[in-house]
């Protein structure tokens, strides 16, 4: 298994770079009007995987995410099996709206990954 992108033939000229960071992480850099757009495609672990397996995926994501310039627009595409709840600690990043009351383990990991990046 792996990750990939389909790029419409009219958008191919906007592709600046494609990087295969690992078997589970791929990103594409697109030329935007005011800034570059970085789209990460992540093949993640589900809630049933071991903590070590989850840790390695999120550490890799954090490392790659933090290597991008701050001013680029960044989007993550993935199925993290994430449930992000309404915990007060996350409100600054996710707002007041959520379908869930409580976050799953992967939900906490993805929000914390983003919070760590924002503190640089």
KEKE-253115 format. One line per field, with one value per atom (N, C-alpha, C): atom name; x, y, z. Coordinates in pm, 1 decimal. Layout:
% residues N
atom = CA; ...
x = X; ...
y = Y; ...
z = Z; ...
***
This chain:
% residues 120
atom = N; CA; C; N; CA; C; N; CA; C; N; CA; C; N; CA; C; N; CA; C; N; CA; C; N; CA; C; N; CA; C; N; CA; C; N; CA; C; N; CA; C; N; CA; C; N; CA; C; N; CA; C; N; CA; C; N; CA; C; N; CA; C; N; CA; C; N; CA; C; N; CA; C; N; CA; C; N; CA; C; N; CA; C; N; CA; C; N; CA; C; N; CA; C; N; CA; C; N; CA; C; N; CA; C; N; CA; C; N; CA; C; N; CA; C; N; CA; C; N; CA; C; N; CA; C; N; CA; C; N; CA; C; N; CA; C; N; CA; C; N; CA; C; N; CA; C; N; CA; C; N; CA; C; N; CA; C; N; CA; C; N; CA; C; N; CA; C; N; CA; C; N; CA; C; N; CA; C; N; CA; C; N; CA; C; N; CA; C; N; CA; C; N; CA; C; N; CA; C; N; CA; C; N; CA; C; N; CA; C; N; CA; C; N; CA; C; N; CA; C; N; CA; C; N; CA; C; N; CA; C; N; CA; C; N; CA; C; N; CA; C; N; CA; C; N; CA; C; N; CA; C; N; CA; C; N; CA; C; N; CA; C; N; CA; C; N; CA; C; N; CA; C; N; CA; C; N; CA; C; N; CA; C; N; CA; C; N; CA; C; N; CA; C; N; CA; C; N; CA; C; N; CA; C; N; CA; C; N; CA; C; N; CA; C; N; CA; C; N; CA; C; N; CA; C; N; CA; C; N; CA; C; N; CA; C; N; CA; C; N; CA; C; N; CA; C; N; CA; C; N; CA; C; N; CA; C; N; CA; C; N; CA; C; N; CA; C; N; CA; C; N; CA; C; N; CA; C; N; CA; C; N; CA; C; N; CA; C; N; CA; C; N; CA; C; N; CA; C; N; CA; C; N; CA; C; N; CA; C; N; CA; C; N; CA; C; N; CA; C
x = 82.9; 0.0; 87.4; 30.8; 103.4; 6.7; 61.7; -19.3; 11.6; -73.3; -49.8; -140.8; -123.4; -205.3; -245.0; -361.4; -400.6; -403.6; -339.6; -338.1; -402.9; -504.2; -573.0; -474.8; -486.7; -390.5; -383.5; -489.9; -485.2; -412.0; -383.9; -315.9; -170.9; -126.7; 8.5; 114.1; 90.7; 189.6; 207.1; 112.2; 123.0; 206.7; 237.4; 314.9; 461.2; 509.5; 649.2; 736.6; 679.8; 760.1; 668.4; 711.7; 644.8; 752.4; 724.9; 822.3; 759.0; 824.7; 786.6; 871.6; 817.8; 892.9; 911.0; 811.7; 818.4; 705.5; 691.1; 580.8; 445.1; 442.5; 314.6; 294.0; 391.3; 376.0; 430.4; 346.4; 379.3; 327.1; 402.4; 346.1; 377.2; 290.9; 302.5; 301.4; 388.1; 394.4; 338.8; 235.1; 169.4; 193.6; 214.7; 231.3; 94.0; 76.7; -48.1; -32.9; -138.4; -135.5; -48.1; -66.3; 8.4; 110.7; 94.4; 189.5; 181.1; 280.2; 274.9; 172.8; 117.1; 20.3; 83.7; 95.1; 153.9; 43.0; 27.0; -74.7; -2.4; -23.4; 35.5; -68.9; -29.7; -116.2; -53.7; -126.2; -71.1; -153.4; -84.8; -146.2; -120.5; -222.5; -204.0; -246.7; -231.7; -269.2; -407.7; -474.2; -604.8; -588.8; -698.6; -696.3; -646.7; -657.9; -622.1; -472.7; -396.0; -252.1; -182.6; -60.9; 15.4; 56.0; 83.6; 127.3; 258.0; 348.2; 475.1; 452.4; 359.8; 327.0; 268.1; 175.1; 115.9; 221.2; 305.8; 409.5; 498.8; 537.7; 628.7; 561.5; 433.4; 361.5; 349.7; 308.7; 289.1; 421.2; 526.9; 658.7; 707.4; 687.3; 725.9; 645.0; 514.8; 430.0; 474.9; 500.9; 545.7; 677.3; 770.4; 901.4; 887.5; 811.9; 793.7; 714.7; 609.5; 525.2; 606.7; 692.4; 770.7; 883.2; 914.9; 1021.2; 971.2; 839.1; 783.9; 786.5; 805.0; 800.4; 664.7; 666.8; 546.8; 440.7; 483.5; 390.0; 321.3; 359.4; 290.0; 158.3; 59.8; -66.0; -43.9; -86.1; -64.2; -197.4; -216.1; -336.6; -294.5; -359.9; -331.0; -450.5; -424.5; -525.6; -491.6; -585.2; -556.7; -682.2; -676.1; -777.6; -706.9; -711.2; -642.8; -729.2; -851.9; -947.9; -960.4; -970.2; -966.1; -1106.1; -1120.4; -1239.5; -1187.4; -1214.2; -1170.4; -1290.9; -1278.0; -1388.2; -1383.0; -1459.9; -1474.6; -1393.0; -1283.6; -1202.9; -1153.8; -1154.0; -1114.5; -973.3; -883.7; -743.9; -726.1; -818.6; -806.9; -885.7; -964.5; -1056.5; -986.8; -867.6; -796.7; -763.1; -744.7; -706.6; -824.6; -924.7; -1034.6; -1167.1; -1173.9; -1298.2; -1393.0; -1517.2; -1617.6; -1701.9; -1691.9; -1781.0; -1711.8; -1778.1; -1731.5; -1850.7; -1848.1; -1954.6; -1937.5; -1817.6; -1784.0; -1767.4; -1797.7; -1773.5; -1627.4; -1575.3; -1438.8; -1357.3; -1228.0; -1136.3; -1089.9; -1063.8; -1000.7; -849.7; -778.2; -632.6; -569.6; -609.6; -555.0; -597.8; -715.7; -760.4; -671.2; -637.7; -546.2; -409.9; -361.3; -229.7; -222.6; -324.9; -318.9; -330.2; -412.8; -423.6; -294.0; -236.5; -109.7; 2.5; 0.3; 100.3; 92.8; -26.5; -44.4; -5.9; -39.9; -5.3; 145.4; 216.0; 362.8; 421.0; 368.1; 417.5; 395.5; 280.6; 246.2; 334.0; 398.5; 479.7; 619.9; 657.4; 790.0; 802.3
y = -117.8; 0.0; 124.2; 233.8; 360.1; 474.7; 590.3; 709.2; 763.9; 852.2; 910.1; 1028.3; 1091.1; 1204.1; 1185.4; 1234.1; 1253.0; 1402.8; 1450.0; 1592.3; 1609.4; 1693.3; 1719.8; 1780.6; 1743.9; 1788.1; 1940.9; 2012.2; 2158.8; 2217.5; 2137.7; 2185.9; 2138.1; 2058.1; 2003.2; 2114.3; 2223.6; 2332.1; 2398.6; 2381.6; 2439.3; 2353.0; 2230.4; 2140.8; 2183.6; 2221.1; 2260.3; 2141.5; 2055.6; 1944.7; 1838.0; 1713.7; 1600.2; 1525.3; 1497.6; 1428.8; 1306.3; 1193.2; 1072.1; 1066.1; 1113.5; 1115.8; 974.6; 888.5; 749.0; 673.8; 545.7; 467.5; 521.0; 590.2; 635.9; 786.8; 861.1; 1005.8; 1058.2; 1132.6; 1193.0; 1335.6; 1429.1; 1562.8; 1621.7; 1717.6; 1786.1; 1935.5; 2009.1; 2154.6; 2215.3; 2297.4; 2361.8; 2512.6; 2570.4; 2714.6; 2779.4; 2863.8; 2936.0; 3081.0; 3153.9; 3294.5; 3377.3; 3361.7; 3442.3; 3361.7; 3232.9; 3148.7; 3007.2; 2927.2; 2787.2; 2712.5; 2608.1; 2523.4; 2385.3; 2338.8; 2208.2; 2114.2; 2004.7; 1905.9; 1778.1; 1736.3; 1613.0; 1502.8; 1389.4; 1272.2; 1168.2; 1133.6; 1046.5; 918.7; 807.3; 677.8; 650.9; 664.6; 661.6; 528.9; 523.7; 404.4; 423.1; 312.3; 323.3; 315.9; 332.6; 335.8; 205.3; 95.0; -35.5; -65.1; 14.3; -8.2; 24.6; -24.1; 0.6; 147.9; 192.4; 330.5; 358.2; 259.6; 278.6; 303.3; 228.6; 245.1; 383.8; 425.9; 559.5; 667.2; 649.9; 749.6; 772.9; 666.1; 682.4; 759.0; 733.8; 805.5; 952.8; 983.6; 1123.4; 1198.0; 1130.6; 1194.7; 1229.6; 1138.9; 1165.6; 1282.2; 1283.0; 1391.8; 1524.2; 1525.3; 1646.5; 1696.9; 1607.1; 1644.5; 1705.4; 1640.7; 1692.9; 1823.0; 1828.4; 1948.1; 2067.6; 2047.5; 2158.7; 2202.7; 2121.7; 2160.6; 2257.1; 2273.3; 2362.9; 2507.2; 2601.5; 2742.4; 2777.2; 2862.4; 2898.5; 2964.3; 3041.3; 3120.2; 3041.1; 2917.3; 2836.0; 2783.0; 2766.6; 2704.9; 2554.3; 2490.3; 2346.9; 2275.7; 2164.1; 2083.3; 1938.1; 1869.8; 1728.4; 1646.0; 1549.2; 1453.7; 1320.0; 1264.0; 1135.5; 1079.5; 953.5; 891.1; 852.3; 941.1; 917.6; 841.3; 805.9; 750.4; 847.9; 974.5; 1081.6; 1122.8; 1143.7; 1207.2; 1320.2; 1443.6; 1558.9; 1613.2; 1620.8; 1663.5; 1810.3; 1844.7; 1984.4; 2017.5; 1949.8; 1977.7; 2122.1; 2188.2; 2329.9; 2355.9; 2262.2; 2281.4; 2297.7; 2244.3; 2249.3; 2363.5; 2436.8; 2536.2; 2643.0; 2683.6; 2786.1; 2736.8; 2607.5; 2552.0; 2501.8; 2445.4; 2383.9; 2456.3; 2552.9; 2626.8; 2555.6; 2601.7; 2549.7; 2438.0; 2415.6; 2320.4; 2186.7; 2082.0; 1946.4; 1852.9; 1745.9; 1646.7; 1560.9; 1559.5; 1473.4; 1555.0; 1492.4; 1555.9; 1535.6; 1414.5; 1380.2; 1333.8; 1358.9; 1320.5; 1176.5; 1111.8; 980.0; 999.7; 891.0; 898.4; 961.9; 918.4; 977.3; 1123.1; 1158.7; 1297.4; 1387.0; 1341.6; 1417.2; 1429.2; 1321.0; 1322.9; 1422.6; 1428.6; 1518.2; 1664.0; 1692.9; 1831.3; 1872.8; 1786.2; 1819.2; 1835.4; 1757.1; 1770.5; 1910.9; 1961.0; 2095.2; 2202.0; 2182.7; 2280.3; 2291.2; 2178.0; 2181.9; 2261.4; 2243.9; 2316.2; 2465.7; 2505.6; 2646.5; 2719.0; 2647.3; 2713.1; 2745.7; 2708.4; 2737.4; 2881.9
z = 0.0; 0.0; 0.0; -48.6; -51.0; -73.4; -104.0; -128.0; -266.2; -314.7; -446.5; -471.7; -587.0; -629.7; -774.9; -808.9; -947.3; -969.9; -1075.3; -1107.2; -1243.9; -1249.2; -1375.1; -1474.7; -1601.5; -1702.6; -1712.8; -1678.1; -1681.6; -1561.9; -1461.8; -1340.6; -1329.5; -1422.6; -1416.7; -1414.1; -1483.5; -1486.5; -1349.7; -1258.2; -1124.3; -1030.4; -1069.6; -984.3; -984.7; -866.0; -852.0; -810.9; -724.8; -673.8; -614.9; -627.4; -563.1; -486.0; -358.9; -274.0; -210.4; -224.8; -154.7; -28.7; 81.6; 206.7; 261.7; 240.0; 284.3; 215.0; 250.2; 194.5; 239.0; 352.6; 406.9; 396.2; 342.5; 333.8; 201.8; 133.2; 5.2; 8.4; -48.0; -59.6; -195.5; -232.5; -359.5; -330.7; -397.7; -383.4; -511.3; -494.2; -607.3; -602.7; -717.9; -726.9; -713.9; -612.5; -593.3; -636.5; -629.3; -669.8; -575.7; -442.6; -346.6; -266.8; -261.5; -189.3; -245.7; -214.1; -255.7; -170.9; -228.2; -159.5; -146.5; -24.4; 1.2; 46.5; -26.3; 7.7; 48.1; 172.5; 223.5; 215.8; 164.1; 158.9; 250.6; 356.5; 460.2; 469.6; 467.5; 494.3; 641.8; 722.8; 867.3; 927.5; 1058.4; 1133.2; 1192.0; 1221.2; 1285.1; 1436.6; 1506.5; 1653.2; 1715.1; 1643.0; 1698.3; 1693.3; 1617.9; 1607.1; 1738.7; 1752.2; 1874.6; 1883.7; 2005.8; 2026.0; 1952.8; 1946.8; 1875.8; 1727.3; 1668.9; 1527.4; 1502.6; 1588.6; 1575.6; 1594.6; 1696.4; 1724.4; 1603.7; 1535.9; 1422.2; 1308.3; 1282.8; 1176.9; 1212.6; 1334.8; 1373.7; 1387.7; 1431.4; 1436.9; 1296.8; 1202.9; 1064.4; 1007.8; 1034.8; 988.3; 1049.8; 1180.0; 1248.3; 1190.2; 1166.7; 1113.2; 973.3; 886.8; 751.5; 752.9; 833.9; 840.2; 888.6; 987.5; 1041.9; 948.6; 848.2; 754.3; 646.5; 633.8; 532.3; 581.3; 490.0; 530.5; 591.8; 691.4; 766.0; 678.3; 579.4; 499.6; 388.7; 365.0; 265.0; 322.6; 235.7; 277.0; 279.8; 388.8; 404.3; 429.1; 358.5; 372.1; 388.9; 480.7; 503.9; 458.0; 370.7; 327.2; 390.0; 463.7; 526.6; 589.5; 619.2; 702.3; 831.3; 928.3; 1054.2; 1154.1; 1114.7; 1210.7; 1327.3; 1293.5; 1392.8; 1434.9; 1562.9; 1619.2; 1707.1; 1665.5; 1743.5; 1817.4; 1948.3; 2032.9; 2069.0; 2170.1; 2211.3; 2335.7; 2358.5; 2475.9; 2472.7; 2587.4; 2595.7; 2545.7; 2567.5; 2529.3; 2378.0; 2298.6; 2153.3; 2088.8; 2165.0; 2107.1; 2024.5; 2061.4; 1983.5; 1843.7; 1826.4; 1696.3; 1615.3; 1681.8; 1606.8; 1622.2; 1713.1; 1732.3; 1827.4; 1827.5; 1920.6; 1862.9; 1733.1; 1668.2; 1645.9; 1683.3; 1657.8; 1671.5; 1596.3; 1608.2; 1732.4; 1787.0; 1900.2; 2028.0; 2139.7; 2268.6; 2309.4; 2284.9; 2325.1; 2205.6; 2211.8; 2104.1; 2120.3; 2007.2; 2009.1; 2026.4; 2047.8; 2062.4; 1938.8; 1818.7; 1695.8; 1680.3; 1729.3; 1724.9; 1808.1; 1928.1; 2014.2; 1947.2; 1887.6; 1824.0; 1708.6; 1623.4; 1507.7; 1551.6; 1650.4; 1698.0; 1765.7; 1847.1; 1913.0; 1811.6; 1705.0; 1598.2; 1540.0; 1516.2; 1461.4; 1562.8; 1690.4; 1794.0; 1807.8; 1804.4; 1812.5; 1698.3; 1577.7; 1460.8; 1478.0; 1531.7; 1543.4; 1643.8; 1731.7; 1833.4; 1783.6; 1660.2; 1609.1; 1570.8
***
